């Protein structure tokens, strides 16, 4: 019973055939078009090519944006052309197959709960550290979406009143202190506080610190740059603080860390665990949650979307 999982991202659209054990059999991709009609066509073409070669029974589409509670409508996706678009029904009509929508972090969490780092956990939280923070919650094997399909937006928990401005309109959101973007912002702040620092990171920044990225800071930290390591230490502290809040609210068995920043986890994970353990309510008097790295990399949302589509096809 093969299904296709699609990840519609701001740069590319990827589609994978996935078997019932979570194994990816084939993946195709195409650049993400700028218009909604072209985006619909690109998804349909990718999936159609796979359907021609495999006996596919359903399609799951993962989107970085707000999906309606019935998972038929994309309300808003900041990096895609869809706005209040009936994407599921339009694609189903073109493909002749059932299509289910899902938020990309929800789909990734579902994949990890079924086949990966959160397998068997009753309560699991996924935190994806990338440009911002993506997040998802799985309760008793089911993805929790909230009343209107947009929960949980953990990256926008306010950790620092009147802190750094966030594109969401608030100040002090968690992702402004714990993400790839935050890592670069913290490094720039440290450089401004230490203008005479003779470090490789300062040399890279030169006269224009705005050129720094989270990836460059992470590479400098790998090489032992003291300012980069200090920025990484700040990220680990805020990761621990945020996870303590998440634990206080959800009391998860497992927290799965995903996203591009997780590739540098060996630089911050142990320190984050220490901050988390000391900041959580009832520290020392409750079972600690397990903090694990995701099994699936960039395939997670496709695997999860495909599995959700398979469940739908089975009538679950």
Beta strands, then each sheet from edge to edge (+ up, - down):
strand 1: 2-8
strand 2: 12-18
strand 3: 24-31
strand 4: 56-63
strand 5: 66-67
strand 6: 74-76
strand 7: 83-85
strand 8: 98-103
strand 9: 123-129
strand 10: 133-139
strand 11: 142-143
strand 12: 254-258
strand 13: 290-293
sheet 1: 3+ 2- 1+ 4+ 8+
sheet 2: 5+ 6- 7+
sheet 3: 11+ 10- 9+ 12+ 13+
end
